[in-house]
Structure formats: C-alpha cells, structure tokens
Amino acid sequence: MTVFTFGDSHGSIGWNYVTKVYHGPLLCYTVGTEKLKVVNLAVHGVEEGDAVIFCFGEIDCRCHIIKHITEERSYQDIINDIVDRYFKTIKLNEENLGKKIEVYVFNVVPPTDKDSILYNNEEYPILGTAEQRKSYTTYFNQKLKEFCEIYGYGFIDVYDKYTDENGMLDRELSDGNIHIKDSKYLDEVVLKITKNDK
C-alpha cells in the first residue's frame, strides 16, 4: 500500500512516509468547482489498495470565506456549499480511478495568530479576527466529519493535538507560520492506515 496526500501545502509540510502530490495554494472551493481539471488521482499513479488523504480548506478559512459573507449568506452557508462540492469531486475521483482505494479527508489545521507569525503572505493574507477564523475552521471541520460519515470516508482529526490554550495553532508545534511542523501525530495517522492494510 502507498499512502498519498493530495493537497495544498498542508498535504506536504509535516507529513512523513507518504507520497505527496502538491497542488500549490489551491482552494477547497476550486477543487469543488474545477473537479478533475485540478485534482485527478488517475494521473498520479494511485493503484488498487492504496490510501489517499485529501488536504484542502485552510486557505479558504484563512482568507476567502470572510470575503463572501453577506446579510443573505452566512459563513455556514458558504462552507456548506464548499464542502458539498469538495466531496462530490472526491467521489468523482474515486469513480474515475475505477480502483478500490481507501479515502481519507484531513481536518483543516488550527488557525494561526497573525500577531505571532514570521510573515503574512500578501497574496493569501490572514484576514479577520482570530475568533472569526476559529469559527470558520471548526465549522469547516464539523462539516468535513459529517460528510465523511455520509460518504464512508475516514476523517483524520488531529486538530486538538495542535492547538494552544487559545485554540490557535500551537507555535511550538508549528513552522512559525501556518503549518504543522511536529509530525508526531501525523506519523501516527499514517502508521495506523498502513497497519490496517489487509
């Protein structure tokens, strides 16, 4: 069994013992709207019995959801739509591949306190308050878990293991910015997946 991660930088940084397929700073929203044009398992050597972990959504929560909130459209409405389309794309990938694989979805990592990071990416900046971004992220993860149950996928939830006392990304376990650096709990996830290999 090969374990793949398909994702933005959160599918690469912090992961060991996996084959990483890095898609750049790709929004979960874009995965759901562009479908196989942007994420296509069939062109990356995924074989029968392999495991695939999808890792998208952090950028949406960091700087995009807030831009689309209106009086008529709440952040919950926006996230519901993003996650619904995301899972339809994951299912489409599974069907298009035509091979039996294990599918997992990784939680969106805890948000970062923008006052403590090394730099704020101007192209994908940290927007909104810490509380707003925590709300977006926790709700996003709630929906990911719900949809994993509906679709029969595994939900990888290590969120609480990487939060500090304020519910933000623990700086001691991070790269000083937005990524998990301490791979302990991610390594445990991969080990568990491979141990379940029949």
C-alpha positions in Angstrom: 0.0 0.0 0.0 1.1 3.5 -0.8 -0.3 6.4 1.2 -0.8 9.5 -0.8 -1.6 13.1 0.3 -3.3 15.3 -2.3 -3.4 18.9 -1.2 -2.1 22.4 -0.7 1.0 22.9 1.4 -0.8 21.3 4.4 -0.7 18.0 2.5 3.1 18.2 2.3 4.6 20.0 5.3 4.7 17.9 8.4 3.9 14.6 6.6 6.4 11.7 6.5 6.1 8.3 5.0 3.6 9.4 2.3 3.8 10.2 -1.4 3.0 13.9 -1.6 1.1 15.3 -4.5 1.3 19.1 -4.0 -1.2 21.2 -5.9 0.1 24.6 -4.8 -2.1 27.1 -2.9 -5.3 25.6 -4.2 -8.6 26.4 -2.6 -11.0 23.7 -1.5 -13.6 25.8 -3.3 -11.6 25.5 -6.5 -11.3 21.7 -6.1 -15.1 21.5 -5.8 -15.7 23.7 -8.9 -12.9 22.7 -11.2 -13.1 19.0 -10.3 -10.8 16.6 -12.3 -9.2 19.6 -14.0 -7.3 20.4 -10.8 -7.2 17.1 -8.8 -7.1 13.9 -10.7 -6.0 10.7 -8.9 -5.8 8.8 -12.2 -2.7 10.7 -13.4 -0.6 10.3 -10.3 -0.1 6.5 -10.1 -2.7 5.6 -7.5 -3.2 1.9 -7.5 -5.7 -0.7 -6.2 -5.5 -0.8 -2.4 -3.7 2.5 -1.9 -4.8 5.1 0.5 -5.4 8.8 -0.5 -5.7 11.7 2.0 -7.2 14.9 0.8 -5.8 18.0 2.4 -7.6 21.2 1.4 -9.5 24.0 3.1 -7.0 26.0 5.2 -6.7 28.8 2.7 -10.4 29.1 2.4 -10.7 29.6 6.1 -7.7 31.9 6.4 -8.6 34.5 3.8 -11.5 33.7 1.4 -14.7 32.8 3.3 -14.8 36.2 5.0 -14.9 38.0 1.7 -18.1 36.3 0.6 -20.2 36.8 3.8 -23.3 38.9 3.2 -26.5 39.6 5.1 -28.1 36.9 3.0 -25.2 34.4 3.1 -23.6 33.3 6.3 -20.2 31.7 6.7 -22.1 28.4 7.4 -23.9 28.7 4.1 -20.6 29.3 2.3 -18.8 26.4 4.0 -21.8 24.0 3.4 -21.5 24.7 -0.3 -17.7 24.3 -0.4 -17.7 21.0 1.4 -20.6 19.6 -0.6 -18.8 20.3 -3.9 -15.5 19.1 -2.4 -16.9 15.7 -1.6 -18.6 15.4 -4.9 -15.2 15.9 -6.5 -13.6 13.3 -4.2 -16.3 10.8 -5.2 -15.9 11.7 -8.9 -12.1 11.0 -8.5 -12.8 7.6 -6.9 -15.2 6.6 -9.6 -12.9 7.9 -12.4 -10.0 6.0 -11.0 -12.0 2.8 -11.1 -10.0 1.0 -8.4 -10.7 0.2 -4.9 -8.9 2.6 -2.6 -9.1 3.9 0.9 -10.2 7.6 1.1 -9.4 9.9 3.9 -10.0 13.6 4.5 -7.7 15.6 6.7 -9.0 18.3 9.0 -8.3 21.9 8.4 -5.4 22.8 10.7 -5.9 25.3 13.5 -5.8 28.9 12.5 -2.7 31.0 13.2 -2.5 34.0 15.4 -1.4 36.7 12.9 0.4 38.7 15.6 2.9 35.9 16.2 3.8 34.6 12.7 7.1 35.2 11.0 5.4 36.7 7.9 2.0 37.3 6.5 1.7 36.1 2.9 0.4 39.1 1.0 -1.2 37.0 -1.7 -3.0 34.8 0.8 -3.1 37.0 3.9 -4.6 36.2 7.3 -7.9 38.1 7.3 -10.5 38.6 10.1 -10.2 38.2 13.8 -8.8 35.1 15.5 -12.3 34.3 16.7 -13.8 34.6 13.2 -11.2 32.2 11.8 -11.6 29.7 14.6 -15.4 29.7 13.9 -14.8 29.1 10.2 -12.3 26.4 10.8 -14.2 24.5 13.5 -17.4 24.6 11.4 -15.5 23.5 8.3 -14.1 20.5 10.2 -17.6 19.7 11.6 -18.9 19.5 8.0 -15.9 17.5 6.8 -16.6 15.0 9.6 -20.3 14.8 8.7 -19.6 14.3 5.0 -17.0 11.6 5.7 -19.7 9.7 7.6 -22.1 10.2 4.7 -19.6 9.0 2.1 -18.0 6.3 4.1 -14.5 8.0 4.2 -12.1 8.2 7.0 -11.8 11.6 8.8 -8.4 12.4 10.1 -8.9 14.6 13.1 -5.8 15.7 14.9 -7.0 19.3 15.3 -7.0 19.4 19.1 -3.5 17.9 19.3 -2.1 21.0 17.6 -4.0 23.8 19.4 -2.7 26.0 22.2 -4.7 27.2 25.2 -6.4 29.8 23.0 -7.5 27.3 20.4 -4.9 28.6 17.8 -2.1 26.6 16.1 0.4 25.8 18.8 3.5 27.8 17.9 5.8 25.2 19.5 4.4 22.5 17.1 4.3 24.8 14.0 6.8 26.1 11.5 6.3 29.6 12.9 3.6 30.4 10.4 0.6 28.4 9.3 1.9 24.8 9.1 2.2 21.9 11.4 5.9 21.1 11.8 5.9 18.5 14.6 4.9 15.4 12.7 4.3 13.0 15.6 0.5 12.8 15.3 0.6 12.8 11.5 3.1 9.9 11.6 0.7 8.0 14.0 -2.1 8.5 11.4 0.0 7.1 8.6 1.1 4.1 10.7 -2.5 3.3 11.6 -3.5 3.4 8.0 -0.7 1.1 6.9 -1.3 -1.3 9.8 -4.9 -1.7 8.6 -3.6 -2.8 5.2 -5.0 -6.2 4.6 
